[in-house]
Amino acid sequence: MGLESEIHDRLEAAFAPRTLVVENESHRHAGHAGDDGSGESHWKVTIEAEAFAGMSRIARHRAVHGALGPGIMGRIHALSLDLS
């Protein structure tokens, strides 16, 4: 299973979102800091989920990082989040 699928599956299980888009943006950062050559270093995630209702922006980000866990977070350099 690729990292994109792992990210998607963890977030789907944690938040049951209305919308979930996981985009690999590593190609946009090739040769830049944090590019480890894996092609899986930079990600953008868009989630719309009822689970975020009433949560602050920071709480939403912490929830996503927690759902992904250290195993995934330790394998990526950058994670852009659009959460609502």
mmCIF file of the N, C-alpha and C atoms, coordinates in Angstrom:
data_MODEL
# 
_entry.id   MODEL 
# 
loop_
_atom_site.group_PDB 
_atom_site.id 
_atom_site.type_symbol 
_atom_site.label_atom_id 
_atom_site.label_alt_id 
_atom_site.label_comp_id 
_atom_site.label_asym_id 
_atom_site.label_entity_id 
_atom_site.label_seq_id 
_atom_site.pdbx_PDB_ins_code 
_atom_site.Cartn_x 
_atom_site.Cartn_y 
_atom_site.Cartn_z 
_atom_site.occupancy 
_atom_site.B_iso_or_equiv 
_atom_site.pdbx_formal_charge 
_atom_site.auth_seq_id 
_atom_site.auth_comp_id 
_atom_site.auth_asym_id 
_atom_site.auth_atom_id 
_atom_site.pdbx_PDB_model_num 
ATOM 1   N N  . MET A 1 1  ? 0.853   -1.178 0.000  1.00 0.00 ? 1  MET A N  1 
ATOM 2   C CA . MET A 1 1  ? 0.000   0.000  0.000  1.00 0.00 ? 1  MET A CA 1 
ATOM 3   C C  . MET A 1 1  ? 0.897   1.238  0.000  1.00 0.00 ? 1  MET A C  1 
ATOM 4   N N  . GLY A 1 2  ? 0.600   2.188  -0.884 1.00 0.00 ? 2  GLY A N  1 
ATOM 5   C CA . GLY A 1 2  ? 1.361   3.417  -0.953 1.00 0.00 ? 2  GLY A CA 1 
ATOM 6   C C  . GLY A 1 2  ? 0.971   4.388  0.152  1.00 0.00 ? 2  GLY A C  1 
ATOM 7   N N  . LEU A 1 3  ? 1.790   5.387  0.333  1.00 0.00 ? 3  LEU A N  1 
ATOM 8   C CA . LEU A 1 3  ? 1.557   6.366  1.394  1.00 0.00 ? 3  LEU A CA 1 
ATOM 9   C C  . LEU A 1 3  ? 0.247   7.124  1.181  1.00 0.00 ? 3  LEU A C  1 
ATOM 10  N N  . GLU A 1 4  ? -0.094  7.426  -0.054 1.00 0.00 ? 4  GLU A N  1 
ATOM 11  C CA . GLU A 1 4  ? -1.358  8.119  -0.320 1.00 0.00 ? 4  GLU A CA 1 
ATOM 12  C C  . GLU A 1 4  ? -2.545  7.316  0.209  1.00 0.00 ? 4  GLU A C  1 
ATOM 13  N N  . SER A 1 5  ? -2.542  6.033  -0.033 1.00 0.00 ? 5  SER A N  1 
ATOM 14  C CA . SER A 1 5  ? -3.623  5.158  0.458  1.00 0.00 ? 5  SER A CA 1 
ATOM 15  C C  . SER A 1 5  ? -3.628  5.085  1.977  1.00 0.00 ? 5  SER A C  1 
ATOM 16  N N  . GLU A 1 6  ? -2.448  5.020  2.574  1.00 0.00 ? 6  GLU A N  1 
ATOM 17  C CA . GLU A 1 6  ? -2.362  4.973  4.030  1.00 0.00 ? 6  GLU A CA 1 
ATOM 18  C C  . GLU A 1 6  ? -2.951  6.241  4.655  1.00 0.00 ? 6  GLU A C  1 
ATOM 19  N N  . ILE A 1 7  ? -2.568  7.395  4.098  1.00 0.00 ? 7  ILE A N  1 
ATOM 20  C CA . ILE A 1 7  ? -3.093  8.666  4.603  1.00 0.00 ? 7  ILE A CA 1 
ATOM 21  C C  . ILE A 1 7  ? -4.606  8.690  4.455  1.00 0.00 ? 7  ILE A C  1 
ATOM 22  N N  . HIS A 1 8  ? -5.092  8.359  3.272  1.00 0.00 ? 8  HIS A N  1 
ATOM 23  C CA . HIS A 1 8  ? -6.532  8.371  2.999  1.00 0.00 ? 8  HIS A CA 1 
ATOM 24  C C  . HIS A 1 8  ? -7.282  7.453  3.958  1.00 0.00 ? 8  HIS A C  1 
ATOM 25  N N  . ASP A 1 9  ? -6.806  6.239  4.104  1.00 0.00 ? 9  ASP A N  1 
ATOM 26  C CA . ASP A 1 9  ? -7.505  5.259  4.942  1.00 0.00 ? 9  ASP A CA 1 
ATOM 27  C C  . ASP A 1 9  ? -7.548  5.683  6.408  1.00 0.00 ? 9  ASP A C  1 
ATOM 28  N N  . ARG A 1 10 ? -6.460  6.211  6.918  1.00 0.00 ? 10 ARG A N  1 
ATOM 29  C CA . ARG A 1 10 ? -6.433  6.651  8.317  1.00 0.00 ? 10 ARG A CA 1 
ATOM 30  C C  . ARG A 1 10 ? -7.398  7.809  8.554  1.00 0.00 ? 10 ARG A C  1 
ATOM 31  N N  . LEU A 1 11 ? -7.405  8.769  7.627  1.00 0.00 ? 11 LEU A N  1 
ATOM 32  C CA . LEU A 1 11 ? -8.273  9.936  7.796  1.00 0.00 ? 11 LEU A CA 1 
ATOM 33  C C  . LEU A 1 11 ? -9.738  9.574  7.588  1.00 0.00 ? 11 LEU A C  1 
ATOM 34  N N  . GLU A 1 12 ? -10.011 8.682  6.670  1.00 0.00 ? 12 GLU A N  1 
ATOM 35  C CA . GLU A 1 12 ? -11.385 8.204  6.452  1.00 0.00 ? 12 GLU A CA 1 
ATOM 36  C C  . GLU A 1 12 ? -11.901 7.520  7.719  1.00 0.00 ? 12 GLU A C  1 
ATOM 37  N N  . ALA A 1 13 ? -11.094 6.683  8.311  1.00 0.00 ? 13 ALA A N  1 
ATOM 38  C CA . ALA A 1 13 ? -11.492 5.961  9.517  1.00 0.00 ? 13 ALA A CA 1 
ATOM 39  C C  . ALA A 1 13 ? -11.673 6.899  10.707 1.00 0.00 ? 13 ALA A C  1 
ATOM 40  N N  . ALA A 1 14 ? -10.832 7.895  10.810 1.00 0.00 ? 14 ALA A N  1 
ATOM 41  C CA . ALA A 1 14 ? -10.866 8.784  11.969 1.00 0.00 ? 14 ALA A CA 1 
ATOM 42  C C  . ALA A 1 14 ? -11.995 9.807  11.916 1.00 0.00 ? 14 ALA A C  1 
ATOM 43  N N  . PHE A 1 15 ? -12.328 10.303 10.720 1.00 0.00 ? 15 PHE A N  1 
ATOM 44  C CA . PHE A 1 15 ? -13.232 11.443 10.638 1.00 0.00 ? 15 PHE A CA 1 
ATOM 45  C C  . PHE A 1 15 ? -14.508 11.218 9.822  1.00 0.00 ? 15 PHE A C  1 
ATOM 46  N N  . ALA A 1 16 ? -14.639 10.106 9.110  1.00 0.00 ? 16 ALA A N  1 
ATOM 47  C CA . ALA A 1 16 ? -15.803 9.851  8.256  1.00 0.00 ? 16 ALA A CA 1 
ATOM 48  C C  . ALA A 1 16 ? -16.201 11.123 7.497  1.00 0.00 ? 16 ALA A C  1 
ATOM 49  N N  . PRO A 1 17 ? -15.273 11.671 6.722  1.00 0.00 ? 17 PRO A N  1 
ATOM 50  C CA . PRO A 1 17 ? -15.503 12.975 6.096  1.00 0.00 ? 17 PRO A CA 1 
ATOM 51  C C  . PRO A 1 17 ? -16.504 12.952 4.947  1.00 0.00 ? 17 PRO A C  1 
ATOM 52  N N  . ARG A 1 18 ? -17.133 14.116 4.732  1.00 0.00 ? 18 ARG A N  1 
ATOM 53  C CA . ARG A 1 18 ? -17.973 14.317 3.543  1.00 0.00 ? 18 ARG A CA 1 
ATOM 54  C C  . ARG A 1 18 ? -17.076 14.423 2.319  1.00 0.00 ? 18 ARG A C  1 
ATOM 55  N N  . THR A 1 19 ? -15.947 15.087 2.501  1.00 0.00 ? 19 THR A N  1 
ATOM 56  C CA . THR A 1 19 ? -14.972 15.276 1.430  1.00 0.00 ? 19 THR A CA 1 
ATOM 57  C C  . THR A 1 19 ? -13.590 14.942 1.975  1.00 0.00 ? 19 THR A C  1 
ATOM 58  N N  . LEU A 1 20 ? -12.838 14.182 1.196  1.00 0.00 ? 20 LEU A N  1 
ATOM 59  C CA . LEU A 1 20 ? -11.455 13.869 1.555  1.00 0.00 ? 20 LEU A CA 1 
ATOM 60  C C  . LEU A 1 20 ? -10.644 13.787 0.273  1.00 0.00 ? 20 LEU A C  1 
ATOM 61  N N  . VAL A 1 21 ? -9.682  14.693 0.153  1.00 0.00 ? 21 VAL A N  1 
ATOM 62  C CA . VAL A 1 21 ? -8.788  14.701 -1.008 1.00 0.00 ? 21 VAL A CA 1 
ATOM 63  C C  . VAL A 1 21 ? -7.356  14.673 -0.485 1.00 0.00 ? 21 VAL A C  1 
ATOM 64  N N  . VAL A 1 22 ? -6.592  13.699 -0.943 1.00 0.00 ? 22 VAL A N  1 
ATOM 65  C CA . VAL A 1 22 ? -5.183  13.572 -0.577 1.00 0.00 ? 22 VAL A CA 1 
ATOM 66  C C  . VAL A 1 22 ? -4.375  13.753 -1.855 1.00 0.00 ? 22 VAL A C  1 
ATOM 67  N N  . GLU A 1 23 ? -3.533  14.790 -1.874 1.00 0.00 ? 23 GLU A N  1 
ATOM 68  C CA . GLU A 1 23 ? -2.755  15.098 -3.065 1.00 0.00 ? 23 GLU A CA 1 
ATOM 69  C C  . GLU A 1 23 ? -1.261  15.029 -2.775 1.00 0.00 ? 23 GLU A C  1 
ATOM 70  N N  . ASN A 1 24 ? -0.559  14.299 -3.604 1.00 0.00 ? 24 ASN A N  1 
ATOM 71  C CA . ASN A 1 24 ? 0.897   14.230 -3.502 1.00 0.00 ? 24 ASN A CA 1 
ATOM 72  C C  . ASN A 1 24 ? 1.466   15.408 -4.291 1.00 0.00 ? 24 ASN A C  1 
ATOM 73  N N  . GLU A 1 25 ? 2.088   16.346 -3.595 1.00 0.00 ? 25 GLU A N  1 
ATOM 74  C CA . GLU A 1 25 ? 2.673   17.526 -4.232 1.00 0.00 ? 25 GLU A CA 1 
ATOM 75  C C  . GLU A 1 25 ? 4.194   17.458 -4.266 1.00 0.00 ? 25 GLU A C  1 
ATOM 76  N N  . SER A 1 26 ? 4.746   16.286 -4.067 1.00 0.00 ? 26 SER A N  1 
ATOM 77  C CA . SER A 1 26 ? 6.197   16.124 -3.994 1.00 0.00 ? 26 SER A CA 1 
ATOM 78  C C  . SER A 1 26 ? 6.892   16.580 -5.267 1.00 0.00 ? 26 SER A C  1 
ATOM 79  N N  . HIS A 1 27 ? 6.272   16.355 -6.409 1.00 0.00 ? 27 HIS A N  1 
ATOM 80  C CA . HIS A 1 27 ? 6.880   16.746 -7.684 1.00 0.00 ? 27 HIS A CA 1 
ATOM 81  C C  . HIS A 1 27 ? 7.131   18.249 -7.756 1.00 0.00 ? 27 HIS A C  1 
ATOM 82  N N  . ARG A 1 28 ? 6.353   19.031 -7.026 1.00 0.00 ? 28 ARG A N  1 
ATOM 83  C CA . ARG A 1 28 ? 6.504   20.483 -7.018 1.00 0.00 ? 28 ARG A CA 1 
ATOM 84  C C  . ARG A 1 28 ? 7.701   20.934 -6.176 1.00 0.00 ? 28 ARG A C  1 
ATOM 85  N N  . HIS A 1 29 ? 8.264   20.015 -5.403 1.00 0.00 ? 29 HIS A N  1 
ATOM 86  C CA . HIS A 1 29 ? 9.336   20.345 -4.479 1.00 0.00 ? 29 HIS A CA 1 
ATOM 87  C C  . HIS A 1 29 ? 10.624  19.576 -4.776 1.00 0.00 ? 29 HIS A C  1 
ATOM 88  N N  . ALA A 1 30 ? 10.671  18.949 -5.915 1.00 0.00 ? 30 ALA A N  1 
ATOM 89  C CA . ALA A 1 30 ? 11.851  18.162 -6.287 1.00 0.00 ? 30 ALA A CA 1 
ATOM 90  C C  . ALA A 1 30 ? 13.103  19.041 -6.237 1.00 0.00 ? 30 ALA A C  1 
ATOM 91  N N  . GLY A 1 31 ? 14.109  18.548 -5.546 1.00 0.00 ? 31 GLY A N  1 
ATOM 92  C CA . GLY A 1 31 ? 15.373  19.267 -5.428 1.00 0.00 ? 31 GLY A CA 1 
ATOM 93  C C  . GLY A 1 31 ? 15.400  20.313 -4.325 1.00 0.00 ? 31 GLY A C  1 
ATOM 94  N N  . HIS A 1 32 ? 14.291  20.547 -3.685 1.00 0.00 ? 32 HIS A N  1 
ATOM 95  C CA . HIS A 1 32 ? 14.226  21.532 -2.601 1.00 0.00 ? 32 HIS A CA 1 
ATOM 96  C C  . HIS A 1 32 ? 14.463  20.858 -1.253 1.00 0.00 ? 32 HIS A C  1 
ATOM 97  N N  . ALA A 1 33 ? 14.579  21.669 -0.223 1.00 0.00 ? 33 ALA A N  1 
ATOM 98  C CA . ALA A 1 33 ? 14.761  21.145 1.137  1.00 0.00 ? 33 ALA A CA 1 
ATOM 99  C C  . ALA A 1 33 ? 13.613  20.192 1.479  1.00 0.00 ? 33 ALA A C  1 
ATOM 100 N N  . GLY A 1 34 ? 13.948  19.088 2.076  1.00 0.00 ? 34 GLY A N  1 
ATOM 101 C CA . GLY A 1 34 ? 12.939  18.125 2.493  1.00 0.00 ? 34 GLY A CA 1 
ATOM 102 C C  . GLY A 1 34 ? 12.616  17.082 1.444  1.00 0.00 ? 34 GLY A C  1 
ATOM 103 N N  . ASP A 1 35 ? 13.073  17.278 0.218  1.00 0.00 ? 35 ASP A N  1 
ATOM 104 C CA . ASP A 1 35 ? 12.845  16.279 -0.831 1.00 0.00 ? 35 ASP A CA 1 
ATOM 105 C C  . ASP A 1 35 ? 13.831  15.140 -0.608 1.00 0.00 ? 35 ASP A C  1 
ATOM 106 N N  . ASP A 1 36 ? 13.309  14.001 -0.211 1.00 0.00 ? 36 ASP A N  1 
ATOM 107 C CA . ASP A 1 36 ? 14.177  12.862 0.085  1.00 0.00 ? 36 ASP A CA 1 
ATOM 108 C C  . ASP A 1 36 ? 14.338  11.920 -1.112 1.00 0.00 ? 36 ASP A C  1 
ATOM 109 N N  . GLY A 1 37 ? 13.755  12.297 -2.239 1.00 0.00 ? 37 GLY A N  1 
ATOM 110 C CA . GLY A 1 37 ? 13.857  11.474 -3.435 1.00 0.00 ? 37 GLY A CA 1 
ATOM 111 C C  . GLY A 1 37 ? 12.837  10.360 -3.519 1.00 0.00 ? 37 GLY A C  1 
ATOM 112 N N  . SER A 1 38 ? 12.014  10.202 -2.489 1.00 0.00 ? 38 SER A N  1 
ATOM 113 C CA . SER A 1 38 ? 11.022  9.129  -2.471 1.00 0.00 ? 38 SER A CA 1 
ATOM 114 C C  . SER A 1 38 ? 9.810   9.432  -3.337 1.00 0.00 ? 38 SER A C  1 
ATOM 115 N N  . GLY A 1 39 ? 9.583   10.708 -3.622 1.00 0.00 ? 39 GLY A N  1 
ATOM 116 C CA . GLY A 1 39 ? 8.374   11.099 -4.346 1.00 0.00 ? 39 GLY A CA 1 
ATOM 117 C C  . GLY A 1 39 ? 7.154   11.127 -3.447 1.00 0.00 ? 39 GLY A C  1 
ATOM 118 N N  . GLU A 1 40 ? 7.369   11.010 -2.134 1.00 0.00 ? 40 GLU A N  1 
ATOM 119 C CA . GLU A 1 40 ? 6.266   11.007 -1.167 1.00 0.00 ? 40 GLU A CA 1 
ATOM 120 C C  . GLU A 1 40 ? 6.612   11.865 0.049  1.00 0.00 ? 40 GLU A C  1 
ATOM 121 N N  . SER A 1 41 ? 7.144   13.056 -0.196 1.00 0.00 ? 41 SER A N  1 
ATOM 122 C CA . SER A 1 41 ? 7.601   13.905 0.902  1.00 0.00 ? 41 SER A CA 1 
ATOM 123 C C  . SER A 1 41 ? 6.682   15.088 1.216  1.00 0.00 ? 41 SER A C  1 
ATOM 124 N N  . HIS A 1 42 ? 5.900   15.535 0.242  1.00 0.00 ? 42 HIS A N  1 
ATOM 125 C CA . HIS A 1 42 ? 5.061   16.723 0.401  1.00 0.00 ? 42 HIS A CA 1 
ATOM 126 C C  . HIS A 1 42 ? 3.612   16.386 0.029  1.00 0.00 ? 42 HIS A C  1 
ATOM 127 N N  . TRP A 1 43 ? 2.689   16.690 0.962  1.00 0.00 ? 43 TRP A N  1 
ATOM 128 C CA . TRP A 1 43 ? 1.288   16.308 0.778  1.00 0.00 ? 43 TRP A CA 1 
ATOM 129 C C  . TRP A 1 43 ? 0.356   17.465 1.079  1.00 0.00 ? 43 TRP A C  1 
ATOM 130 N N  . LYS A 1 44 ? -0.786  17.465 0.395  1.00 0.00 ? 44 LYS A N  1 
ATOM 131 C CA . LYS A 1 44 ? -1.865  18.404 0.687  1.00 0.00 ? 44 LYS A CA 1 
ATOM 132 C C  . LYS A 1 44 ? -3.119  17.579 0.941  1.00 0.00 ? 44 LYS A C  1 
ATOM 133 N N  . VAL A 1 45 ? -3.807  17.882 2.040  1.00 0.00 ? 45 VAL A N  1 
ATOM 134 C CA . VAL A 1 45 ? -5.023  17.160 2.403  1.00 0.00 ? 45 VAL A CA 1 
ATOM 135 C C  . VAL A 1 45 ? -6.160  18.161 2.605  1.00 0.00 ? 45 VAL A C  1 
ATOM 136 N N  . THR A 1 46 ? -7.276  17.880 1.980  1.00 0.00 ? 46 THR A N  1 
ATOM 137 C CA . THR A 1 46 ? -8.495  18.673 2.154  1.00 0.00 ? 46 THR A CA 1 
ATOM 138 C C  . THR A 1 46 ? -9.547  17.761 2.767  1.00 0.00 ? 46 THR A C  1 
ATOM 139 N N  . ILE A 1 47 ? -10.114 18.205 3.889  1.00 0.00 ? 47 ILE A N  1 
ATOM 140 C CA . ILE A 1 47 ? -11.140 17.408 4.571  1.00 0.00 ? 47 ILE A CA 1 
ATOM 141 C C  . ILE A 1 47 ? -12.295 18.309 4.978  1.00 0.00 ? 47 ILE A C  1 
ATOM 142 N N  . GLU A 1 48 ? -13.517 17.857 4.704  1.00 0.00 ? 48 GLU A N  1 
ATOM 143 C CA . GLU A 1 48 ? -14.729 18.455 5.262  1.00 0.00 ? 48 GLU A CA 1 
ATOM 144 C C  . GLU A 1 48 ? -15.376 17.362 6.099  1.00 0.00 ? 48 GLU A C  1 
ATOM 145 N N  . ALA A 1 49 ? -15.524 17.622 7.395  1.00 0.00 ? 49 ALA A N  1 
ATOM 146 C CA . ALA A 1 49 ? -16.063 16.591 8.284  1.00 0.00 ? 49 ALA A CA 1 
ATOM 147 C C  . ALA A 1 49 ? -16.794 17.216 9.463  1.00 0.00 ? 49 ALA A C  1 
ATOM 148 N N  . GLU A 1 50 ? -17.892 16.612 9.831  1.00 0.00 ? 50 GLU A N  1 
ATOM 149 C CA . GLU A 1 50 ? -18.635 17.042 11.021 1.00 0.00 ? 50 GLU A CA 1 
ATOM 150 C C  . GLU A 1 50 ? -17.783 16.933 12.277 1.00 0.00 ? 50 GLU A C  1 
ATOM 151 N N  . ALA A 1 51 ? -16.835 16.030 12.263 1.00 0.00 ? 51 ALA A N  1 
ATOM 152 C CA . ALA A 1 51 ? -15.967 15.825 13.429 1.00 0.00 ? 51 ALA A CA 1 
ATOM 153 C C  . ALA A 1 51 ? -15.211 17.086 13.805 1.00 0.00 ? 51 ALA A C  1 
ATOM 154 N N  . PHE A 1 52 ? -15.034 18.017 12.864 1.00 0.00 ? 52 PHE A N  1 
ATOM 155 C CA . PHE A 1 52 ? -14.299 19.245 13.137 1.00 0.00 ? 52 PHE A CA 1 
ATOM 156 C C  . PHE A 1 52 ? -15.177 20.367 13.686 1.00 0.00 ? 52 PHE A C  1 
ATOM 157 N N  . ALA A 1 53 ? -16.477 20.141 13.745 1.00 0.00 ? 53 ALA A N  1 
ATOM 158 C CA . ALA A 1 53 ? -17.388 21.181 14.229 1.00 0.00 ? 53 ALA A CA 1 
ATOM 159 C C  . ALA A 1 53 ? -17.013 21.600 15.651 1.00 0.00 ? 53 ALA A C  1 
ATOM 160 N N  . GLY A 1 54 ? -16.889 22.897 15.851 1.00 0.00 ? 54 GLY A N  1 
ATOM 161 C CA . GLY A 1 54 ? -16.576 23.424 17.174 1.00 0.00 ? 54 GLY A CA 1 
ATOM 162 C C  . GLY A 1 54 ? -15.107 23.370 17.550 1.00 0.00 ? 54 GLY A C  1 
ATOM 163 N N  . MET A 1 55 ? -14.275 22.821 16.684 1.00 0.00 ? 55 MET A N  1 
ATOM 164 C CA . MET A 1 55 ? -12.843 22.726 16.979 1.00 0.00 ? 55 MET A CA 1 
ATOM 165 C C  . MET A 1 55 ? -12.121 23.953 16.426 1.00 0.00 ? 55 MET A C  1 
ATOM 166 N N  . SER A 1 56 ? -11.114 24.399 17.155 1.00 0.00 ? 56 SER A N  1 
ATOM 167 C CA . SER A 1 56 ? -10.275 25.483 16.652 1.00 0.00 ? 56 SER A CA 1 
ATOM 168 C C  . SER A 1 56 ? -9.401  24.942 15.515 1.00 0.00 ? 56 SER A C  1 
ATOM 169 N N  . ARG A 1 57 ? -8.812  25.856 14.778 1.00 0.00 ? 57 ARG A N  1 
ATOM 170 C CA . ARG A 1 57 ? -7.919  25.476 13.689 1.00 0.00 ? 57 ARG A CA 1 
ATOM 171 C C  . ARG A 1 57 ? -6.781  24.598 14.199 1.00 0.00 ? 57 ARG A C  1 
ATOM 172 N N  . ILE A 1 58 ? -6.216  24.976 15.312 1.00 0.00 ? 58 ILE A N  1 
ATOM 173 C CA . ILE A 1 58 ? -5.101  24.197 15.876 1.00 0.00 ? 58 ILE A CA 1 
ATOM 174 C C  . ILE A 1 58 ? -5.577  22.822 16.336 1.00 0.00 ? 58 ILE A C  1 
ATOM 175 N N  . ALA A 1 59 ? -6.745  22.748 16.933 1.00 0.00 ? 59 ALA A N  1 
ATOM 176 C CA . ALA A 1 59 ? -7.281  21.459 17.368 1.00 0.00 ? 59 ALA A CA 1 
ATOM 177 C C  . ALA A 1 59 ? -7.532  20.541 16.174 1.00 0.00 ? 59 ALA A C  1 
ATOM 178 N N  . ARG A 1 60 ? -8.000  21.108 15.067 1.00 0.00 ? 60 ARG A N  1 
ATOM 179 C CA . ARG A 1 60 ? -8.217  20.308 13.851 1.00 0.00 ? 60 ARG A CA 1 
ATOM 180 C C  . ARG A 1 60 ? -6.894  19.745 13.342 1.00 0.00 ? 60 ARG A C  1 
ATOM 181 N N  . HIS A 1 61 ? -5.879  20.593 13.298 1.00 0.00 ? 61 HIS A N  1 
ATOM 182 C CA . HIS A 1 61 ? -4.567  20.147 12.828 1.00 0.00 ? 61 HIS A CA 1 
ATOM 183 C C  . HIS A 1 61 ? -4.011  19.064 13.748 1.00 0.00 ? 61 HIS A C  1 
ATOM 184 N N  . ARG A 1 62 ? -4.139  19.261 15.034 1.00 0.00 ? 62 ARG A N  1 
ATOM 185 C CA . ARG A 1 62 ? -3.658  18.242 15.989 1.00 0.00 ? 62 ARG A CA 1 
ATOM 186 C C  . ARG A 1 62 ? -4.404  16.928 15.814 1.00 0.00 ? 62 ARG A C  1 
ATOM 187 N N  . ALA A 1 63 ? -5.702  17.016 15.550 1.00 0.00 ? 63 ALA A N  1 
ATOM 188 C CA . ALA A 1 63 ? -6.512  15.805 15.352 1.00 0.00 ? 63 ALA A CA 1 
ATOM 189 C C  . ALA A 1 63 ? -6.028  15.033 14.126 1.00 0.00 ? 63 ALA A C  1 
ATOM 190 N N  . VAL A 1 64 ? -5.735  15.743 13.048 1.00 0.00 ? 64 VAL A N  1 
ATOM 191 C CA . VAL A 1 64 ? -5.247  15.084 11.833 1.00 0.00 ? 64 VAL A CA 1 
ATOM 192 C C  . VAL A 1 64 ? -3.878  14.463 12.081 1.00 0.00 ? 64 VAL A C  1 
ATOM 193 N N  . HIS A 1 65 ? -2.984  15.211 12.706 1.00 0.00 ? 65 HIS A N  1 
ATOM 194 C CA . HIS A 1 65 ? -1.656  14.663 13.007 1.00 0.00 ? 65 HIS A CA 1 
ATOM 195 C C  . HIS A 1 65 ? -1.783  13.428 13.893 1.00 0.00 ? 65 HIS A C  1 
ATOM 196 N N  . GLY A 1 66 ? -2.684  13.476 14.868 1.00 0.00 ? 66 GLY A N  1 
ATOM 197 C CA . GLY A 1 66 ? -2.897  12.333 15.745 1.00 0.00 ? 66 GLY A CA 1 
ATOM 198 C C  . GLY A 1 66 ? -3.450  11.132 15.000 1.00 0.00 ? 66 GLY A C  1 
ATOM 199 N N  . ALA A 1 67 ? -4.379  11.382 14.089 1.00 0.00 ? 67 ALA A N  1 
ATOM 200 C CA . ALA A 1 67 ? -4.970  10.286 13.306 1.00 0.00 ? 67 ALA A CA 1 
ATOM 201 C C  . ALA A 1 67 ? -3.925  9.634  12.399 1.00 0.00 ? 67 ALA A C  1 
ATOM 202 N N  . LEU A 1 68 ? -3.039  10.434 11.857 1.00 0.00 ? 68 LEU A N  1 
ATOM 203 C CA . LEU A 1 68 ? -1.991  9.878  10.988 1.00 0.00 ? 68 LEU A CA 1 
ATOM 204 C C  . LEU A 1 68 ? -0.936  9.138  11.795 1.00 0.00 ? 68 LEU A C  1 
ATOM 205 N N  . GLY A 1 69 ? -0.661  9.633  12.985 1.00 0.00 ? 69 GLY A N  1 
ATOM 206 C CA . GLY A 1 69 ? 0.274   8.965  13.882 1.00 0.00 ? 69 GLY A CA 1 
ATOM 207 C C  . GLY A 1 69 ? 1.726   9.183  13.493 1.00 0.00 ? 69 GLY A C  1 
ATOM 208 N N  . PRO A 1 70 ? 2.624   8.845  14.402 1.00 0.00 ? 70 PRO A N  1 
ATOM 209 C CA . PRO A 1 70 ? 4.055   9.079  14.167 1.00 0.00 ? 70 PRO A CA 1 
ATOM 210 C C  . PRO A 1 70 ? 4.622   8.259  13.008 1.00 0.00 ? 70 PRO A C  1 
ATOM 211 N N  . GLY A 1 71 ? 4.025   7.123  12.718 1.00 0.00 ? 71 GLY A N  1 
ATOM 212 C CA . GLY A 1 71 ? 4.518   6.294  11.620 1.00 0.00 ? 71 GLY A CA 1 
ATOM 213 C C  . GLY A 1 71 ? 4.408   6.981  10.270 1.00 0.00 ? 71 GLY A C  1 
ATOM 214 N N  . ILE A 1 72 ? 3.318   7.692  10.058 1.00 0.00 ? 72 ILE A N  1 
ATOM 215 C CA . ILE A 1 72 ? 3.145   8.432  8.803  1.00 0.00 ? 72 ILE A CA 1 
ATOM 216 C C  . ILE A 1 72 ? 3.786   9.803  8.906  1.00 0.00 ? 72 ILE A C  1 
ATOM 217 N N  . MET A 1 73 ? 3.559   10.512 10.000 1.00 0.00 ? 73 MET A N  1 
ATOM 218 C CA . MET A 1 73 ? 4.107   11.860 10.133 1.00 0.00 ? 73 MET A CA 1 
ATOM 219 C C  . MET A 1 73 ? 5.632   11.856 10.053 1.00 0.00 ? 73 MET A C  1 
ATOM 220 N N  . GLY A 1 74 ? 6.256   10.792 10.515 1.00 0.00 ? 74 GLY A N  1 
ATOM 221 C CA . GLY A 1 74 ? 7.704   10.699 10.466 1.00 0.00 ? 74 GLY A CA 1 
ATOM 222 C C  . GLY A 1 74 ? 8.253   10.431 9.072  1.00 0.00 ? 74 GLY A C  1 
ATOM 223 N N  . ARG A 1 75 ? 7.378   10.045 8.146  1.00 0.00 ? 75 ARG A N  1 
ATOM 224 C CA . ARG A 1 75 ? 7.811   9.717  6.787  1.00 0.00 ? 75 ARG A CA 1 
ATOM 225 C C  . ARG A 1 75 ? 7.625   10.864 5.799  1.00 0.00 ? 75 ARG A C  1 
ATOM 226 N N  . ILE A 1 76 ? 6.984   11.947 6.233  1.00 0.00 ? 76 ILE A N  1 
ATOM 227 C CA . ILE A 1 76 ? 6.746   13.057 5.321  1.00 0.00 ? 76 ILE A CA 1 
ATOM 228 C C  . ILE A 1 76 ? 7.443   14.320 5.820  1.00 0.00 ? 76 ILE A C  1 
ATOM 229 N N  . HIS A 1 77 ? 7.760   15.192 4.881  1.00 0.00 ? 77 HIS A N  1 
ATOM 230 C CA . HIS A 1 77 ? 8.429   16.445 5.225  1.00 0.00 ? 77 HIS A CA 1 
ATOM 231 C C  . HIS A 1 77 ? 7.420   17.570 5.440  1.00 0.00 ? 77 HIS A C  1 
ATOM 232 N N  . ALA A 1 78 ? 6.387   17.637 4.590  1.00 0.00 ? 78 ALA A N  1 
ATOM 233 C CA . ALA A 1 78 ? 5.437   18.744 4.661  1.00 0.00 ? 78 ALA A CA 1 
ATOM 234 C C  . ALA A 1 78 ? 4.021   18.240 4.458  1.00 0.00 ? 78 ALA A C  1 
ATOM 235 N N  . LEU A 1 79 ? 3.106   18.811 5.245  1.00 0.00 ? 79 LEU A N  1 
ATOM 236 C CA . LEU A 1 79 ? 1.699   18.461 5.154  1.00 0.00 ? 79 LEU A CA 1 
ATOM 237 C C  . LEU A 1 79 ? 0.887   19.738 5.189  1.00 0.00 ? 79 LEU A C  1 
ATOM 238 N N  . SER A 1 80 ? 0.248   20.073 4.073  1.00 0.00 ? 80 SER A N  1 
ATOM 239 C CA . SER A 1 80 ? -0.613  21.227 3.968  1.00 0.00 ? 80 SER A CA 1 
ATOM 240 C C  . SER A 1 80 ? -2.037  20.772 4.242  1.00 0.00 ? 80 SER A C  1 
ATOM 241 N N  . LEU A 1 81 ? -2.734  21.459 5.141  1.00 0.00 ? 81 LEU A N  1 
ATOM 242 C CA . LEU A 1 81 ? -4.082  21.037 5.530  1.00 0.00 ? 81 LEU A CA 1 
ATOM 243 C C  . LEU A 1 81 ? -5.117  22.121 5.267  1.00 0.00 ? 81 LEU A C  1 
ATOM 244 N N  . ASP A 1 82 ? -6.220  21.736 4.652  1.00 0.00 ? 82 ASP A N  1 
ATOM 245 C CA . ASP A 1 82 ? -7.389  22.596 4.452  1.00 0.00 ? 82 ASP A CA 1 
ATOM 246 C C  . ASP A 1 82 ? -8.534  21.839 5.110  1.00 0.00 ? 82 ASP A C  1 
ATOM 247 N N  . LEU A 1 83 ? -8.912  22.281 6.302  1.00 0.00 ? 83 LEU A N  1 
ATOM 248 C CA . LEU A 1 83 ? -9.868  21.533 7.135  1.00 0.00 ? 83 LEU A CA 1 
ATOM 249 C C  . LEU A 1 83 ? -11.098 22.367 7.435  1.00 0.00 ? 83 LEU A C  1 
ATOM 250 N N  . SER A 1 84 ? -12.266 21.762 7.232  1.00 0.00 ? 84 SER A N  1 
ATOM 251 C CA . SER A 1 84 ? -13.514 22.443 7.595  1.00 0.00 ? 84 SER A CA 1 
ATOM 252 C C  . SER A 1 84 ? -14.566 21.436 7.987  1.00 0.00 ? 84 SER A C  1 
# 
